[in-house]
Amino acid sequence: MNRSVHTIAAVVLMTAAASSAVAQGAAQEIRVVLPEQPANLEPCGTIITNVGQILSQNVVESLTVIDPTTGQPQPKLATEWTSVDPTTWRIKLREGVKFQDGTKFNADAVAFSINRMISGKITCSNIAKFGDAKLTLTPVDDLTVEIKSDRPEPIMPTLLSVVMIVSPKTPVDQAVNDPVGTGPFKLSTFSPQTVVLDAFDGYWGKKPEITKATYVWRPESSIRAAMVETGEADLTPSIAIQDASNPETDFAYLNSETTAIRIDAAEPPLNDLRVRKALNLAIDWEGLAQLFGDDVKRASQMVVSGINGHDDALEPWPYDPEEAKKLIEEARAAGVAVDTEIKLIGRNGIYPNGAEAMEAMMTMWQDAGLNVKLTMLDVADWLRYLQKPFPPERGPNLLQMMHDNNKGDAAFTVPIFYRSSGSYSTVADSAFDKEIDEALAATGEARTNSFKAIFSKARNEVVADIPMFHMIGYTRVGTRLEWKPDITTNSEIPLANIAIKED
C-alpha cells in the first residue's frame, strides 16, 4: 500500500469513533460502502453492478427472481406463468401492488416497462440479456399480460428476472436518476457523495427491518474494510483478498462473476486469429491468480459451473509465451501490422486488484511483442466501449470485463458476446449466429449440448475473448448485521434480507 492510502486509512480510523456512535444510535439504519459511484440510477441498467446493488429488489422489482441454489425462476411481481405456444407466454400478476408514487401496478404498467426497455430510446444494459429478440406486449386483463416473441423463448420466465418494473409516469425517452418502482424502499437522495433509500410504507410485501440505507463509495479496498471495522459503515460487498483478514466479519463466497478481456475482433491486428490466440497464450495465469486468492478458478468459458451449457471438459488456455511469440511473428510475416498500438481499456473499481491485473497483463503482452497500452476509465466512459454502438474512433482495443450470469442458463451469456447483433459482440459470423439461434430455441439435453458446442467454438475457433477467472468474492459485514453474501451479491443486495442483531 502506498503512503497516500496509509494516510487516508489513518484518517478514517481516527474519525470513525464519532461516526460509529451515530451509526449505533440509529439501530434500524445502515450504511453501505461501494467500490465506485454509480454513473446513474436508471433501472434499465441494473445488470451493472453498482446500479443493481442499490436498486434491484430495493427500489425496483422484477417479475421473477432466480433461486440462487436451484437457478429456477420464482414469483415476484408475477405470480404464475404459462406457455401458450412456443412464442407466447401468459403472465399472471400480483394483486394489491402500488408504485411508490401511488400509481397502480397492473398489466398496462408491465407493458409500459417492457416497451420502454426495448424501445431503443434509452441506453438499456438489461436488454442485452434478450439478445435481438422482438417482443410484443398485450394486456389481457388488469392482472394478466401476454408476451409474444419473434422466436421461441423457452426460458422466458427466467429472462423476466432482469425486467425491472417502473412507474408508467417514468419518461420513456430518457434515462432517469429518480426511479420509482414497487420495492420496499424509495429513493430519497442521489448526489455525487451519497445515495439514500428510505423504507416505503406502502410496500405490498413483508416490511423490512431496515428503515434507511445510505450508500457511499470509496475506491480503495483497505479504506472500505476499515470503515466497516470501525463502525463508520456496516457493509461493503467487495474487498480485496489482502484485506479479508478478520474471520468474524469477512466472508469468502463463490460468486457468479467471470473476469475476462474482450478482444475487438473487427479491428486489425486483432482481426487476425493468430494474434488473438497469442493474447491468450502470453499470460502467466498462475502468477496472475495470486492477485485474486487461492480459491479463484481459471476460466475456459464465460459462465461458471452449474450454468446450463457450461462445459466441464473445456480446458483453459495454457501459459506458453514462446508459442505466443511464434504466432505473432507468423502474423508479422504474413503482413499483419502487429506493431499497431492496441489500447487496453480497464475500468476503475471493477473488482479488487483489477488495475494491478491490467498492468501485469499489459507487460506480458508487451513481452510477447505486441504494442499494448493501458487506459483506465471510470464506469461511464468504459460503458461506451462495452456496448453498441461502439465509439467510431475506438481503434484496436482489449476491454476489461466482469460478466455475471447467475440465472441458470447460458442464454444470458452467449448471444450477448457471440451473436452478430449482441450488445457486447465484436463477432460477425452468420453461421455462428445460426448455431446460437438453434441453441436458444432448443430445450432439455439438446439445449445443453448446443451451448457446450458454442463455448467450444468460441474458445478454439472464434477466440473473441480472453477468459480469466471465475471469481471468489470477499465481503466484510459489520458485527451488528445478520447477513451473508451469496452468488447474487455482485448483482444485488436486497435490504429486506438484512437483519439487525439483538443486543
Secondary structure in CASP SS format (residue, H / E / C, confidence):
PFRMAT SS
TARGET T0000
AUTHOR 0000-0000-0000
METHOD secondary structure of the structure
MODEL  1
M C 1.00
N C 1.00
R H 1.00
S H 1.00
V H 1.00
H H 1.00
T H 1.00
I H 1.00
A H 1.00
A H 1.00
V H 1.00
V H 1.00
L H 1.00
M H 1.00
T H 1.00
A H 1.00
A H 1.00
A H 1.00
S H 1.00
S H 1.00
A H 1.00
V H 1.00
A H 1.00
Q H 1.00
G H 1.00
A C 1.00
A C 1.00
Q C 1.00
E E 1.00
I E 1.00
R E 1.00
V E 1.00
V E 1.00
L E 1.00
P C 1.00
E C 1.00
Q C 1.00
P C 1.00
A C 1.00
N C 1.00
L C 1.00
E C 1.00
P H 1.00
C H 1.00
G H 1.00
T C 1.00
I C 1.00
I C 1.00
T H 1.00
N H 1.00
V H 1.00
G H 1.00
Q H 1.00
I H 1.00
L H 1.00
S E 1.00
Q C 1.00
N C 1.00
V C 1.00
V E 1.00
E E 1.00
S E 1.00
L C 1.00
T E 1.00
V E 1.00
I E 1.00
D C 1.00
P C 1.00
T C 1.00
T C 1.00
G C 1.00
Q C 1.00
P E 1.00
Q E 1.00
P E 1.00
K C 1.00
L C 1.00
A E 1.00
T E 1.00
E E 1.00
W E 1.00
T E 1.00
S E 1.00
V E 1.00
D E 1.00
P C 1.00
T C 1.00
T E 1.00
W E 1.00
R E 1.00
I E 1.00
K E 1.00
L E 1.00
R C 1.00
E C 1.00
G C 1.00
V C 1.00
K E 1.00
F C 1.00
Q C 1.00
D C 1.00
G C 1.00
T C 1.00
K E 1.00
F C 1.00
N C 1.00
A H 1.00
D H 1.00
A H 1.00
V H 1.00
A H 1.00
F H 1.00
S H 1.00
I H 1.00
N H 1.00
R H 1.00
M H 1.00
I H 1.00
S C 1.00
G C 1.00
K C 1.00
I C 1.00
T C 1.00
C C 1.00
S H 1.00
N H 1.00
I H 1.00
A H 1.00
K H 1.00
F H 1.00
G C 1.00
D C 1.00
A C 1.00
K C 1.00
L E 1.00
T E 1.00
L E 1.00
T E 1.00
P E 1.00
V E 1.00
D E 1.00
D C 1.00
L C 1.00
T E 1.00
V E 1.00
E E 1.00
I E 1.00
K E 1.00
S E 1.00
D C 1.00
R C 1.00
P C 1.00
E C 1.00
P C 1.00
I C 1.00
M H 1.00
P H 1.00
T H 1.00
L H 1.00
L H 1.00
S H 1.00
V H 1.00
V C 1.00
M E 1.00
I E 1.00
V C 1.00
S C 1.00
P C 1.00
K C 1.00
T C 1.00
P C 1.00
V C 1.00
D C 1.00
Q C 1.00
A C 1.00
V C 1.00
N C 1.00
D C 1.00
P C 1.00
V C 1.00
G C 1.00
T C 1.00
G C 1.00
P C 1.00
F E 1.00
K E 1.00
L E 1.00
S E 1.00
T E 1.00
F E 1.00
S C 1.00
P C 1.00
Q C 1.00
T C 1.00
V E 1.00
V E 1.00
L E 1.00
D E 1.00
A E 1.00
F C 1.00
D C 1.00
G C 1.00
Y C 1.00
W C 1.00
G C 1.00
K C 1.00
K C 1.00
P C 1.00
E C 1.00
I C 1.00
T C 1.00
K E 1.00
A E 1.00
T E 1.00
Y E 1.00
V E 1.00
W E 1.00
R C 1.00
P C 1.00
E C 1.00
S H 1.00
S H 1.00
I H 1.00
R H 1.00
A H 1.00
A H 1.00
M H 1.00
V H 1.00
E H 1.00
T H 1.00
G C 1.00
E C 1.00
A C 1.00
D C 1.00
L E 1.00
T E 1.00
P C 1.00
S C 1.00
I C 1.00
A C 1.00
I H 1.00
Q H 1.00
D H 1.00
A C 1.00
S C 1.00
N C 1.00
P C 1.00
E C 1.00
T C 1.00
D E 1.00
F E 1.00
A E 1.00
Y E 1.00
L E 1.00
N E 1.00
S E 1.00
E E 1.00
T E 1.00
T E 1.00
A E 1.00
I E 1.00
R E 1.00
I E 1.00
D C 1.00
A C 1.00
A C 1.00
E C 1.00
P C 1.00
P C 1.00
L C 1.00
N C 1.00
D C 1.00
L H 1.00
R H 1.00
V H 1.00
R H 1.00
K H 1.00
A H 1.00
L H 1.00
N H 1.00
L H 1.00
A C 1.00
I C 1.00
D C 1.00
W H 1.00
E H 1.00
G H 1.00
L H 1.00
A H 1.00
Q C 1.00
L C 1.00
F C 1.00
G C 1.00
D C 1.00
D C 1.00
V C 1.00
K E 1.00
R E 1.00
A C 1.00
S C 1.00
Q C 1.00
M C 1.00
V C 1.00
V C 1.00
S C 1.00
G C 1.00
I C 1.00
N E 1.00
G C 1.00
H C 1.00
D C 1.00
D C 1.00
A C 1.00
L C 1.00
E C 1.00
P C 1.00
W C 1.00
P C 1.00
Y C 1.00
D C 1.00
P H 1.00
E H 1.00
E H 1.00
A H 1.00
K H 1.00
K H 1.00
L H 1.00
I H 1.00
E H 1.00
E H 1.00
A H 1.00
R H 1.00
A H 1.00
A C 1.00
G C 1.00
V C 1.00
A C 1.00
V C 1.00
D C 1.00
T C 1.00
E C 1.00
I E 1.00
K E 1.00
L E 1.00
I E 1.00
G E 1.00
R E 1.00
N C 1.00
G C 1.00
I C 1.00
Y C 1.00
P C 1.00
N C 1.00
G H 1.00
A H 1.00
E H 1.00
A H 1.00
M H 1.00
E H 1.00
A H 1.00
M H 1.00
M H 1.00
T H 1.00
M H 1.00
W H 1.00
Q H 1.00
D H 1.00
A H 1.00
G C 1.00
L C 1.00
N C 1.00
V E 1.00
K E 1.00
L E 1.00
T E 1.00
M E 1.00
L E 1.00
D C 1.00
V H 1.00
A H 1.00
D H 1.00
W H 1.00
L H 1.00
R H 1.00
Y H 1.00
L H 1.00
Q C 1.00
K C 1.00
P C 1.00
F C 1.00
P C 1.00
P C 1.00
E C 1.00
R C 1.00
G C 1.00
P C 1.00
N E 1.00
L E 1.00
L E 1.00
Q E 1.00
M E 1.00
M E 1.00
H E 1.00
D E 1.00
N C 1.00
N C 1.00
K C 1.00
G C 1.00
D E 1.00
A H 1.00
A H 1.00
F H 1.00
T C 1.00
V H 1.00
P H 1.00
I H 1.00
F H 1.00
Y H 1.00
R C 1.00
S C 1.00
S C 1.00
G C 1.00
S C 1.00
Y C 1.00
S C 1.00
T C 1.00
V C 1.00
A C 1.00
D C 1.00
S H 1.00
A H 1.00
F H 1.00
D H 1.00
K H 1.00
E H 1.00
I H 1.00
D H 1.00
E H 1.00
A H 1.00
L H 1.00
A H 1.00
A C 1.00
T C 1.00
G H 1.00
E H 1.00
A H 1.00
R H 1.00
T H 1.00
N H 1.00
S H 1.00
F H 1.00
K H 1.00
A H 1.00
I H 1.00
F H 1.00
S H 1.00
K H 1.00
A H 1.00
R H 1.00
N H 1.00
E H 1.00
V H 1.00
V C 1.00
A C 1.00
D E 1.00
I E 1.00
P E 1.00
M E 1.00
F E 1.00
H E 1.00
M E 1.00
I E 1.00
G E 1.00
Y E 1.00
T E 1.00
R E 1.00
V E 1.00
G C 1.00
T C 1.00
R C 1.00
L E 1.00
E E 1.00
W C 1.00
K C 1.00
P C 1.00
D C 1.00
I C 1.00
T C 1.00
T C 1.00
N C 1.00
S C 1.00
E C 1.00
I C 1.00
P C 1.00
L H 1.00
A H 1.00
N H 1.00
I C 1.00
A E 1.00
I E 1.00
K C 1.00
E C 1.00
D C 1.00
END
